[in-house]
Amino acid sequence: MNDNQKPSEKACPICGRPAVEETKPFCSKRCADVDLSRWLGGVYRIESPDRPDAEEADERE
């Protein structure tokens, strides 16, 4: 770890190592990329009370 990569108190949500200020909340660019890949791949998602097909039903009425 070099001088501009100071660890913070929180752990990286991917690997558990101390987070680095430069890539916060992750410990490295690699862990940030893993997280992004999980979002883009549909591993993570935010649930909604609305069903996707509910909008289509509203439009037909």
C-alpha positions in Angstrom: 0.0 0.0 0.0 1.5 3.4 -1.0 1.1 6.8 0.7 -2.1 7.8 -1.2 -3.8 4.5 -0.3 -4.7 5.0 3.4 -7.0 2.4 4.9 -10.3 3.5 6.5 -12.1 1.9 9.4 -14.7 0.0 7.3 -14.1 -3.3 5.5 -14.4 -3.9 1.8 -17.9 -5.4 1.1 -16.3 -7.8 -1.4 -13.3 -9.3 0.3 -13.4 -7.9 3.9 -10.0 -6.2 3.8 -9.7 -2.6 5.0 -11.2 -0.1 2.5 -8.9 2.4 0.8 -9.8 6.1 0.5 -9.0 6.1 -3.2 -11.5 3.3 -4.0 -13.9 3.6 -1.0 -15.9 1.6 0.1 -13.6 -1.0 -1.6 -10.0 -2.0 -0.9 -9.0 -2.0 -4.6 -10.1 -1.3 -8.2 -10.5 -5.1 -8.6 -13.1 -5.3 -5.8 -14.9 -2.3 -7.3 -15.0 -4.0 -10.7 -16.3 -7.2 -9.1 -19.1 -5.2 -7.5 -20.0 -3.4 -10.8 -20.0 -6.7 -12.6 -22.4 -8.2 -10.1 -24.8 -5.2 -10.6 -24.6 -5.4 -14.3 -25.1 -9.1 -14.3 -28.2 -8.9 -12.3 -26.8 -10.6 -9.1 -27.9 -7.5 -7.1 -31.2 -5.9 -7.7 -33.5 -3.5 -5.9 -36.9 -4.9 -5.4 -39.9 -2.7 -6.2 -43.5 -3.1 -5.0 -44.6 -2.6 -8.7 -44.5 -5.6 -11.0 -43.0 -4.9 -14.5 -46.2 -6.2 -16.1 -48.4 -3.9 -14.0 -47.4 -0.9 -16.2 -48.4 -2.8 -19.4 -51.8 -3.7 -17.9 -52.4 0.0 -17.0 -51.6 1.0 -20.6 -54.1 -1.5 -22.0 -57.0 -0.2 -19.9 
